Amino acid sequence: MTTLNLLGVDDEKGMRLGIKRALESYAVDIPEINDRVTFDIALAETGEEAVDMIREQTPDILLLDYKLPGITGLDVLNQTGDFSGKMLTIMITAYASIETAITATKRGAYDFLPKPFTPEDLRHSVRKAAARIIIARRASELEEANKRVRFDFIRVLGHELKAPLSSVTSYLHIMKDHICGSDIENYDDMIGRSLVRLKQMNKLILDLLDMTRIESGQKTRTLVSVDLNAAVDQAVELVRNEAADRRISIHTDVPDNSVITADQVEINMVLNNLVSNAVKYNRDDGSVSISVSRDEDVVTLKVQDTGIGMTQEEAGRLFGDFVRIHNARTKNILGSGLGLSIVKKLAELYGGTVSVTSEPDRGSTFTVVLNDSEIPAEVAEQESVGNND
Amino acid sequence: MTTKHGTKTILVVDDDPDFLIQQETILKAAGYDVVTACNRVEGEARLTEQPPDAVIADLMMDETDDGFILCYAAKKKDPAMPVILVTSVASETGIEFDAATDEERSWIKADVLLAKPIRPEQIVAELKRLLKD
């Protein structure tokens, strides 16, 4: 619910009363943004009075008669030019000549209401102005919010990129100062850690590129019939060595001929992120279960592990950008903090969701729900444009 | 850097495991005992279990102000305990602060504020100064 201030300026008492009566209990619904607007009405008899009132408290909407006894409506606009960006002016005029209209528009009038008009004409004009004001306000609020999100993202990104650099720099300082003696072997662990941090930094940059491609919508999506049996197999193949080293067994339960209409690369990214996490955050000798099921058009992917798990509070933060859970159990596990955020964004591309249930030291289950629908028109169009290239 | 200091114990708290390895290497080579913790809660537990002679803490751990809180806990336990706050975020956050004056030290409960990466001789020199070795 929003209240807009409206100032009506007319020298005829009947007109002023008419404006008040037509608008004081009038409410405009703006369904696009789910808002309802009412009006707080002030009235002025002369142009001079109107100028003072505008300077005192600029109205959102100015209903301004052109012909006034002292200064004219145009003079009012001239004298309040500084405030023209803050209010929408509807000019009331009996002389709707093209010259008047052009001059008034130059001075900042937004609309014209020719005399004589009915209460319905007045409401119609005010409704248009109100919708314009509210939508412009909402757009600027959204733009502000976007700027803030973007700024926060870049700030955190700066920090995440700086951390590995600073870490490698510190190891090099230790080596430069020969703190562990002059044998290069004494520094093997530090060199190993430096390489791990640089590899992690590289992964962060790759994840970041993936994510910006998804978010900008520039990633070329090719929706085909994706074989989920094969997709799960390739995700398992990628972690096979690490799982074998730590004696983690992997079980899959994917019905034969499971398919989904999707982008192959996106489905692989979802599965790879979840399956590699399930191994990474598991305990030695643990297990990972991957299952796929379908209920009509809804495909559910579940990845369950017997790993370190997390508290509810930790689970609540998990899907944000750059979120990593820091505790004694995770301190030696590296990650970019973007993997699950990417999974969430990808799931949303399919009108889907990702969720987690978890218990510390018992394990976690990640569930991704995807809609297997017809190819959306928008994407089909993009594809045909792409094909013409 | 092999002088012994009557083996004073330094508590190092950071969520970056490499920072812990680095400080442990540098400080042990300089003759200190080192205890580490990877978050604020663990750090506070170490303060009680094994009161150190000095604390080195990162500012931004799970929460952006965990380092401040830990410094506060250390100073509350022992106002004379030297505390070094380490950060790589001072410039990114746009928050300008330092622990150079008494006024700043009265609200930042740290004796020194250092920006990462820290050079080995820098951290050892600061500790020597604060522990009056």
Interface residues (C-beta under 8 A of the other chain):
Chain A: R155 G158 H159 K162 A163 S166 S167 T169 S170 Y171 H173 I174 D177 I179 C180 D189 M190 R193 R197 H326 N327 A328 K331 N332
Chain B: M1 D15 D16 P17 D18 F19 I21 Q22 T25 I26 A29 C38 N39 E42 M60 M61 D62 S88 V89 E92 T93 K116 P117 I118 R119 P120 E121
